[in-house]
Amino acid sequence: MTIIEDQVFDEERTLYGSIGLEVKNCKFDGPADGESAFKECKNIAAMDSYFNLRYPFWHDEGLEITNCEMTENCRAALWYSENIEILNTKLHGIKALRECKNIRMVDCDVISPEFGWFACDIHMENTKAVSEYFMLQAKRLHFKDMTLDGKYSFQYIEDSEFDHCVFNTKDAFWHAKNVVVRNSVVKGEYLAWYCENVTFDHCKISGTQPLCYCKGLKLIDCELTDADLCFEKSEVEATITTPVISIKNPRNGQIRVPAVGEIIMDDERAVGEVIVEAKND
């Protein structure tokens, strides 16, 4: 590989079409304000480098990005690229990682609205993100030890798994399909409306009006706190380990709960069964 080290680049498409580059301790910044530094490249390794210009990695194949910083000005950093590894890197520009595939992210810090749209095959571990509309319509996500703060996350995602994550969000998992969330904390309002074949396994869930209008919904030994008007019009099989404020008109299935403040069944089409099983001291 050709090694480029300790240089500053600010021209338009400065390394366009390159193949087999190792870029060390470089800066992509300067008065020329050029875009698309690595467009249409292949087999690029960038490490310990600073990106302050737009659209650096578009239509690339084979990227290794390590110990780098992408600033707020580095918008839309990775689009239409594949076979990507990002380690210990800050991604702070809007709209990063769109329509990319086969991505591995470890120990990263993400501050990026509209992150991960239409991406697929993302493995993310020990990463923190602040984002709105995070992972919209993405597929095959595998996240572990990931923390998210933001709104409208994981909408329309498919075929995904999450383990030991913390999501502080709102309107999460709307229209999601074929998703499993294990051993995780999910905080926020209006969780997972209109989802299909979604399972929460040993999770801590909180927030108003969760899990409504769902199909094939499962909860396995979950805590459900500060939650009211749960399961409206949902097809659900649930075992809940904490008292629930209120349950409203589950369409069908069974909900097992130790206590419930109010059961509202005022829709004749709602035939779901709420089974109160008080715990013995």
N, C-alpha and C positions, 0 to 999 in steps of 0.2 A: 504493500500500500504506500502511496505517496503521503508523506508527513508534512503538514503545514502547522507552524507553531509560532505563537507570539506575534500575530499580525492583526491588523485592523482592516475591516472591509466595509465599505458603505455604497458601492456601486450597484446598479441594477443587475440582477442575475449574475452576481460576481463569480460564482462557481457552477454555473448552469451546465447540466449534462455530465458532470464529473462521475467517474467510476473509480472506486477504491481509494478513498481519501481518509486519512486520520488527521483530525483537526484538534489541536491542543492549545488551550489558553489563548484563544482568539476572541476578538470583539467584532460584532456585526452592528456597527453604529457609526454615525458621522453625518456631515452636512449634505452629502449627496442624497441621503435618505432613500437608498435603493431597496427595492423589494425582491423577494423570491431568490434568496442567495443560493439555495440548493435545489432548485426546481429541476425535475426530470433526472435525478441522480440515482446512483446505485452503489450499495455497499459503502456507506458513509459512517464513520465513527467520530462523534463530536464529544469532547470532554473538557471540563473546566473552562467552559466558554460562556460568553455573554451575548444575548440576542436582544436587541432593542429596535429591530426593524421588522416590517410586516412580512408574512407569508413565507417563512424560511424553508419549510419542508413540504413541497407539493409534488405529487406524482412521483414519489420516491419509492425505492424497493431496497430493503435491508438497511435499517438505521439503528445505530447504537448511540444513545444520548446519555451521558454520565456526568454528574456533578455540574450541571449547567443551570443558567438562569435565563428564563424568558420573561421579559418585563411586561408591564401593562401595555406598552406600545407594540409588543410583538403579538399582534392580533392574528387569529386564524393560522396558528403556527404549523399544524400538521393537517393536511387535507389530502384525500385520495392516495394515501400511502399505505404500504403493507410491510409486514415482517419487521416490527419495531420493538426495541427494548429501551425503556426509559428508567434510569436509576438515579435516585437521590437528586432530583431536579425540580426546580420551581417552574411551574407553568402558570403565569399570571396574566396572560392576555386572553381577551374574549374569543370565544368560538374555536378553541383548540380541539384537535383530534376529531375532525368531522369526516365521515365516510372512509375511515381507515379500517384495516383488518389485521388480525393476528398481532396483538399488542401485549406486551408485558410491562407493567409498571410496578416498581417497588420503592418504598421510602420516598415518595414524591409529595410535593406540596402544590395543590391546585387552587387557584383563585381565578375562576373562568366561567362567566355566564355562558350558557348554551354549550356546555362541554360534552363531547362524545356523541353528537347526533349521528344517527344512522351508522354507527361503528359496529363491528362484530368481532367476536373472539378476543375479548379483553380479559386478561388475568391481572388483577390489581391486588396488591398486598401492602399492608402497613402504610397506607396513604391517607392524607387528609385533603378534603375538598370543600370549598365554598362555591356554590354554584346555583343558578336558577335554570330550570329545564334541563337538569343533569341527565345525560344518557337517553335523550328522547329517541324512541324507536330503535334502540340498539338491540343486538341479539348476542346470545351466548356470552354472557358476562359471568365471570367467576371471581368474586371479591372475598377477601379475608382480612380481618383486622383493619377495616376501612371506616373512616369517620366522615360524615357529610353534614354540612350545615347549608340549608337553602330551601327553595320552594320548588314544587312541581317536578319532582324527580322520578326517574324510572317510568315515565309514561310510555305506554305502548311497547315496552320491552318484551322479549320472548326468550324462552329456553335458558334461564339464568339461575345461578346459585349464589347465595350470600351467607357467610359464616362469621360469627363473632364480630359483627359490625355495629356501629352506632349511627343511626340516621335521625337527625333533628330537622324535620322537613314538613311539608304540607302537600296535600293532594298527591301523595306518592303512590306509585304502582297503579295508576289509573289505566284500565284496559290492558294490563299486563297479562301474559299468557305463559303457562308452564314455568312457574317460578317457585323456588324453595328458599325460604329465609330461616336460618337456624341460629339459635343461641345469640340472638341479636336484640338490640334496643331500638324501637321505632317510635319516635315522638312526633305528633303532628295531627292536624285536623283532616277529616275526610279521607281516611286511608283506604286505598285499593278499591275504589268504586269501579264497577264494571269489569273487574278482573275475571280471569278464567283459569281454573286449575292452578291456583296459588295456594301454597302451604306455608304456614308459620309454625315452626317447630321449636318449642321451649324459648319463646320470645317474650319480651316485655314491651307491651303496646300501650300507648296512652294518647288521649285526644278525643275530641267530640266526633260523633257520628262515623265511626269506622266501619268498613267492610260491608258496604251496602251495594245491592244490585249485582252480586257476585254469582258466578257459576263454578261448581266444583271446588268450593273453598274449604280448606281444612285448617284447624288450629289444634295443635298437639301440646297439651300442658302449658298453655300460655298464661301470662299475667295480663290483665286488662284493667287499667286504672284510669280514673278521670274520664271514663268513656260512657257516653249516653247515646240512646237511640241507635244501638248497635244492630247490625245484620239486617237492616230493612231490605226486603225483597231479595234476600240472598238464599242460594242453595248452599247449605253449610253443615259440616260435621265438626263439632268443636268440643274440646275439653278445656275448661278455663279454671285456673287455680285460685283466683281472687274474686271477691264480690264485684258485681257490675251494677252501675247506676240504673240503666234501663236497657231493655231489649225490645225492638219494635218489628213486628210483622215479618219474621223470617219466612221465606217462601216455602222451604221444606228442609228436611234434615233434623238433626238433633243437636242441641246445645246443652252441655252439662256444665253446671256452675254451682259453686258452694252457696251463693246467695245473690239475690238480685233485688234492687229497690223497686222496680216497676216492670211489669211485662205488659206491653201494649199490643193487643191483637184485635184491631178494628178493621181489618181487610179480610173478606171471606176467602180470598185466594191465598192467604198466608196460612199454611198448615204446618209450619215447622214446630217442633216440640222443644220446649224449654224444660229441662229436668234439673231441679234444685236438689243437690246432694250435699247436705250440711256435713261438714267434717266433724268427726268425734274427737273431743279433746283427750 
